[in-house]
Structures are given as C-alpha cells and as structure tokens.
Amino acid sequence: MLTQFSRTELLLGKEAMQKLSGSRVAVFGVGGVGGYVCEALVRSGVGAFDLIDDDKVCLTNLNRQIIATRKTLGKYKVEVMKDRILEINPDADVRMYKCFFLPENANEFPFTEYDYIVDAVDTVTAKIELVMKAKEQDIPIISSMGAGNKLDGSRFRVADIYSTKICPLAKVMRRELKKRGVKELKVVYSEEEPVKPLEDMAISCKTNCACPPGAEHKCTHRRAIPGSVAFVPSVAGLIIAGEVVKDLCN
C-alpha cells in the first residue's frame, strides 16, 4: 500500500520501517541542530518523540532554525516543533518538556522508554549528564559537538569522541568523559577551525538581547555569543538523523 513513507521503504525495506515507526527518540535541544534532526526523523518514519528545550523562538533564530519564522517568534520551540511533526505525520506520538536538561532534573525524564537519545544541547554540564544517563540505561546516544563559528558544512565527521580533533567542545568532552570512565561516545563534529566572530556590539545579542520576555536563559547571561549560518547546523542535524535511522534499523 502506498504511504507517505513508500519512497523510504524502497531503500530501507518494510522491517526497517516498522522498527522506525515503533521507536521513541528523545531530542534534547530543539535549536539549529536539533530542529533538523527532528525534521529528518519524522520524515523518515520515526513514530515517537520526546522534545526537551526551554527556549522560545527568537528573532536571531530566523537565520538558521527550521522552526523559526515570523509567525513562530515568541513561541516555545518544543510546541512549534511538535506542531510541525504532527503536520508531517499526524500519527506521531510527541511529548514536550519545556525545560532545560540539568543534573538536578535528570531523574524526571523516562530514560527507560527511549530507544535513542540525541544530544543537541549547548552546555558541557548537560551533555556530560546526558551521556552518563544513556550509559547507565544502555541507551544509544549521539552527541553534537560545536556547530557555532563554522562556515564549512563539508567538514563534519562522524566519529568516536576520542578520535576527534580541532573542535574545542570535543576537547573538553574528551577530558571530562575520560575522568568518568566513559570509553566511547558517537559524535558529529567539525574539523574546521572555528572562525572568530566580529566584536561588533551593535549586532551583538550581549547588548541587544532579543529573547522573548520571560526567557530563563537570556543572551546577556552568556559568556560569548557564537556566530552561525543556515548551512552549517542544518548539515550537522541531518548527519545526526542519518546515524539515528541507521542505528535503529540495524
């Protein structure tokens, strides 16, 4: 029978499509990378999602995030992503968590129900905790390393964290995971040297924060504001989604 996933089934086969349909993927961070992960996964036939993010769509998200439009400004990213997922596949099961993942609330998430975890969050603390929870529960996880301050989408690689190079975030993750005895972690990282963003306060979120009123994690609180473009985080997100599909099917 012809379905919206028939073209995918031509390549993956019926059994793989059934696996995808029965899988629940938790996407932590629904921004430039995580949004494209969700987009590709729902279009690939993944049947259930947990979306975790406390941010609302901001004016400065319009340059790179698939859920960011003039109509969605000020709305919770998880709400916008849920609506988009259901517009693509009305049968998808989508749960939302309007919060930032932290060690303090890690036990509030149903990790035992996840078939796969996507780490697309920004902070090392949250990334480390996610990896530790995934290892504890024996859940497959893939982590996104730094996508900010990059201009060349062709430099992304899929690798174990201990085989990474150049990426500053990956360097920190290697050190912290080694301390905790974590022997492996699949990541997507870029071998491009980070570009130093312009120090122009007239266009900086540090002094002209456009976050919606009530935003908990405002740009003015951040140590640095990375530059970003449309064609880099999207590539990272699509690569991650491809790895998730491959792993779930196998």
TORMI-842144 format. One record per residue (C-alpha): residue number from 1; x, y, z. Coordinates in steps of 0.02 Angstrom, whole numbers. Each point is the difference from the previous one (the first is absolute). Layout:
<rs>
@i:NUM, X:X, Y:Y, Z:Z
...
</rs>
This chain:
<rs>
@i:1, X:0, Y:0, Z:0
@i:2, X:63, Y:171, Z:-48
@i:3, X:40, Y:112, Z:152
@i:4, X:96, Y:159, Z:34
@i:5, X:151, Y:-108, Z:42
@i:6, X:-6, Y:-110, Z:-156
@i:7, X:153, Y:81, Z:-80
@i:8, X:99, Y:-31, Z:159
@i:9, X:-61, Y:-179, Z:9
@i:10, X:67, Y:-30, Z:-175
@i:11, X:174, Y:23, Z:73
@i:12, X:-16, Y:-61, Z:179
@i:13, X:-130, Y:-138, Z:-16
@i:14, X:-159, Y:-38, Z:97
@i:15, X:83, Y:-70, Z:155
@i:16, X:107, Y:155, Z:23
@i:17, X:-151, Y:114, Z:-19
@i:18, X:-91, Y:-98, Z:134
@i:19, X:149, Y:22, Z:116
@i:20, X:2, Y:188, Z:-31
@i:21, X:-187, Y:14, Z:26
@i:22, X:14, Y:-88, Z:167
@i:23, X:148, Y:101, Z:63
@i:24, X:0, Y:145, Z:123
@i:25, X:141, Y:125, Z:-22
@i:26, X:37, Y:133, Z:131
@i:27, X:71, Y:160, Z:-74
@i:28, X:81, Y:110, Z:131
@i:29, X:15, Y:174, Z:-76
@i:30, X:-116, Y:53, Z:-141
@i:31, X:105, Y:138, Z:-76
@i:32, X:106, Y:16, Z:-156
@i:33, X:61, Y:-180, Z:8
@i:34, X:-141, Y:-84, Z:95
@i:35, X:-137, Y:74, Z:-107
@i:36, X:72, Y:-79, Z:-158
@i:37, X:22, Y:-165, Z:93
@i:38, X:-185, Y:-1, Z:39
@i:39, X:-45, Y:51, Z:-177
@i:40, X:97, Y:-141, Z:-80
@i:41, X:-54, Y:-131, Z:128
@i:42, X:-186, Y:31, Z:-19
@i:43, X:17, Y:0, Z:-189
@i:44, X:94, Y:-166, Z:17
@i:45, X:-143, Y:-82, Z:94
@i:46, X:53, Y:10, Z:184
@i:47, X:-163, Y:-18, Z:95
@i:48, X:29, Y:79, Z:170
@i:49, X:96, Y:149, Z:67
@i:50, X:44, Y:81, Z:164
@i:51, X:49, Y:182, Z:-29
@i:52, X:99, Y:89, Z:136
@i:53, X:38, Y:187, Z:-7
@i:54, X:-45, Y:150, Z:106
@i:55, X:33, Y:133, Z:-133
@i:56, X:-124, Y:101, Z:-101
@i:57, X:27, Y:46, Z:-182
@i:58, X:102, Y:159, Z:-9
@i:59, X:30, Y:127, Z:-138
@i:60, X:181, Y:-57, Z:-18
@i:61, X:-58, Y:-180, Z:-30
@i:62, X:-73, Y:47, Z:-169
@i:63, X:167, Y:-17, Z:-88
@i:64, X:21, Y:-187, Z:32
@i:65, X:-138, Y:-90, Z:96
@i:66, X:-131, Y:-95, Z:-100
@i:67, X:-139, Y:40, Z:124
@i:68, X:38, Y:186, Z:3
@i:69, X:-116, Y:111, Z:-102
@i:70, X:-80, Y:168, Z:31
@i:71, X:-158, Y:-93, Z:53
@i:72, X:89, Y:-105, Z:131
@i:73, X:98, Y:139, Z:86
@i:74, X:-26, Y:-7, Z:188
@i:75, X:-72, Y:-176, Z:0
@i:76, X:80, Y:-146, Z:91
@i:77, X:112, Y:-96, Z:-119
@i:78, X:-67, Y:-168, Z:59
@i:79, X:-179, Y:56, Z:-38
@i:80, X:47, Y:60, Z:-174
@i:81, X:98, Y:-159, Z:-35
@i:82, X:-143, Y:-110, Z:61
@i:83, X:-122, Y:89, Z:-115
@i:84, X:119, Y:-21, Z:-146
@i:85, X:26, Y:-185, Z:36
@i:86, X:-187, Y:-31, Z:7
@i:87, X:-27, Y:95, Z:-162
@i:88, X:120, Y:-123, Z:-82
@i:89, X:-62, Y:-155, Z:91
@i:90, X:-163, Y:20, Z:96
@i:91, X:24, Y:-173, Z:76
@i:92, X:162, Y:45, Z:87
@i:93, X:3, Y:-2, Z:190
@i:94, X:85, Y:158, Z:62
@i:95, X:35, Y:47, Z:181
@i:96, X:67, Y:171, Z:48
@i:97, X:109, Y:56, Z:144
@i:98, X:12, Y:189, Z:16
@i:99, X:158, Y:-2, Z:102
@i:100, X:188, Y:-2, Z:-10
@i:101, X:79, Y:-170, Z:35
@i:102, X:113, Y:5, Z:154
@i:103, X:74, Y:-124, Z:123
@i:104, X:-127, Y:63, Z:126
@i:105, X:-151, Y:-54, Z:-105
@i:106, X:76, Y:-148, Z:-92
@i:107, X:-106, Y:-126, Z:96
@i:108, X:-160, Y:83, Z:-59
@i:109, X:20, Y:-71, Z:-176
@i:110, X:-58, Y:-177, Z:-49
@i:111, X:168, Y:-59, Z:-67
@i:112, X:-53, Y:-183, Z:5
@i:113, X:-130, Y:39, Z:-135
@i:114, X:126, Y:72, Z:-123
@i:115, X:67, Y:-100, Z:-146
@i:116, X:125, Y:136, Z:-44
@i:117, X:61, Y:165, Z:72
@i:118, X:57, Y:150, Z:-100
@i:119, X:107, Y:124, Z:95
@i:120, X:-16, Y:169, Z:-85
@i:121, X:19, Y:108, Z:155
@i:122, X:128, Y:137, Z:22
@i:123, X:79, Y:-22, Z:171
@i:124, X:134, Y:-124, Z:52
@i:125, X:-87, Y:-34, Z:166
@i:126, X:-161, Y:-54, Z:-86
@i:127, X:93, Y:-100, Z:-132
@i:128, X:100, Y:-97, Z:129
@i:129, X:-155, Y:-40, Z:102
@i:130, X:-93, Y:-59, Z:-155
@i:131, X:143, Y:-115, Z:-48
@i:132, X:9, Y:-72, Z:176
@i:133, X:-188, Y:-33, Z:5
@i:134, X:7, Y:-83, Z:-171
@i:135, X:145, Y:-112, Z:51
@i:136, X:-86, Y:-42, Z:164
@i:137, X:-158, Y:-56, Z:-91
@i:138, X:94, Y:-74, Z:-150
@i:139, X:-89, Y:115, Z:-123
@i:140, X:84, Y:48, Z:-165
@i:141, X:48, Y:183, Z:-4
@i:142, X:79, Y:117, Z:-125
@i:143, X:67, Y:171, Z:49
@i:144, X:20, Y:157, Z:-103
@i:145, X:162, Y:92, Z:27
@i:146, X:26, Y:183, Z:-44
@i:147, X:-93, Y:67, Z:-152
@i:148, X:20, Y:185, Z:42
@i:149, X:133, Y:111, Z:-78
@i:150, X:15, Y:-119, Z:-149
@i:151, X:-26, Y:35, Z:-186
@i:152, X:38, Y:-165, Z:-88
@i:153, X:-133, Y:-134, Z:16
@i:154, X:108, Y:-125, Z:-95
@i:155, X:122, Y:-13, Z:147
@i:156, X:-118, Y:-98, Z:113
@i:157, X:49, Y:-177, Z:47
@i:158, X:-79, Y:-144, Z:95
@i:159, X:123, Y:-74, Z:124
@i:160, X:32, Y:-62, Z:175
@i:161, X:33, Y:144, Z:119
@i:162, X:178, Y:-60, Z:30
@i:163, X:39, Y:10, Z:-186
@i:164, X:-53, Y:182, Z:-17
@i:165, X:117, Y:146, Z:-32
@i:166, X:-3, Y:189, Z:-19
@i:167, X:-175, Y:25, Z:75
@i:168, X:18, Y:93, Z:168
@i:169, X:-160, Y:-74, Z:72
@i:170, X:54, Y:-176, Z:-45
@i:171, X:164, Y:30, Z:91
@i:172, X:-91, Y:44, Z:160
@i:173, X:-118, Y:-148, Z:-20
@i:174, X:147, Y:-120, Z:-24
@i:175, X:79, Y:59, Z:161
@i:176, X:-159, Y:-7, Z:103
@i:177, X:-57, Y:-169, Z:-66
@i:178, X:171, Y:-76, Z:29
@i:179, X:-10, Y:56, Z:182
@i:180, X:-165, Y:-92, Z:17
@i:181, X:59, Y:-159, Z:-81
@i:182, X:-107, Y:16, Z:-158
@i:183, X:91, Y:-99, Z:-133
@i:184, X:-97, Y:50, Z:-156
@i:185, X:-127, Y:124, Z:-66
@i:186, X:-61, Y:25, Z:-178
@i:187, X:8, Y:183, Z:-48
@i:188, X:-19, Y:113, Z:-151
@i:189, X:135, Y:132, Z:-1
@i:190, X:84, Y:121, Z:-119
@i:191, X:184, Y:-1, Z:-46
@i:192, X:-12, Y:183, Z:-52
@i:193, X:97, Y:124, Z:106
@i:194, X:-127, Y:114, Z:86
@i:195, X:-19, Y:173, Z:-75
@i:196, X:17, Y:144, Z:121
@i:197, X:-163, Y:100, Z:-3
@i:198, X:4, Y:188, Z:-23
@i:199, X:4, Y:102, Z:159
@i:200, X:-139, Y:118, Z:-53
@i:201, X:-113, Y:46, Z:146
@i:202, X:-125, Y:79, Z:-120
@i:203, X:-48, Y:-174, Z:-61
@i:204, X:40, Y:-100, Z:156
@i:205, X:-131, Y:-88, Z:105
@i:206, X:105, Y:43, Z:152
@i:207, X:-58, Y:179, Z:-7
@i:208, X:-155, Y:-15, Z:-111
@i:209, X:-81, Y:-159, Z:66
@i:210, X:-157, Y:-41, Z:-99
@i:211, X:-55, Y:-149, Z:105
@i:212, X:-187, Y:-1, Z:36
@i:213, X:-58, Y:72, Z:167
@i:214, X:15, Y:-128, Z:139
@i:215, X:139, Y:-98, Z:-84
@i:216, X:99, Y:-90, Z:136
@i:217, X:165, Y:-13, Z:-93
@i:218, X:26, Y:171, Z:-80
@i:219, X:145, Y:44, Z:-113
@i:220, X:59, Y:132, Z:123
@i:221, X:42, Y:-142, Z:122
@i:222, X:113, Y:-92, Z:-122
@i:223, X:189, Y:15, Z:2
@i:224, X:10, Y:10, Z:-190
@i:225, X:-121, Y:8, Z:-146
@i:226, X:54, Y:-113, Z:-145
@i:227, X:-32, Y:46, Z:-179
@i:228, X:-100, Y:-122, Z:-106
@i:229, X:-68, Y:-23, Z:-176
@i:230, X:-141, Y:-96, Z:-82
@i:231, X:107, Y:-130, Z:-86
@i:232, X:105, Y:-69, Z:145
@i:233, X:-112, Y:-54, Z:146
@i:234, X:-125, Y:-68, Z:-125
@i:235, X:133, Y:-115, Z:-73
@i:236, X:49, Y:-60, Z:174
@i:237, X:-183, Y:-36, Z:40
@i:238, X:-29, Y:-99, Z:-159
@i:239, X:158, Y:-103, Z:27
@i:240, X:-56, Y:-41, Z:177
@i:241, X:-173, Y:-50, Z:-61
@i:242, X:78, Y:-116, Z:-128
@i:243, X:103, Y:-86, Z:134
@i:244, X:-154, Y:-21, Z:111
@i:245, X:-100, Y:-79, Z:-141
@i:246, X:144, Y:-115, Z:-46
@i:247, X:26, Y:-56, Z:180
@i:248, X:-185, Y:-27, Z:34
@i:249, X:-21, Y:-103, Z:-157
@i:250, X:151, Y:-108, Z:38
</rs>
